[in-house]
């Protein structure tokens, strides 16, 4: 499930690792790129899930309000 705080914390941790010379700038850039890609995928999954829930709710409302 998407959690913006989780992605932000991971980005901050990567920046701290870079600042402490525990990773190279190339590794940092790769980490950030992967995190952003995972964040986009998580957002898309959330949007799809929310759309399905909305459709199901509308279907139930229509089904029981027209009886």
Buried (B, 14 or more C-beta within 10 A) or exposed (E): EBEEEBBEEBBEEBBEBBEEEEBEEEEBEEBBEEBEEBBEEBEEEEEEEEEEEEEEEEEEEEEEEEE
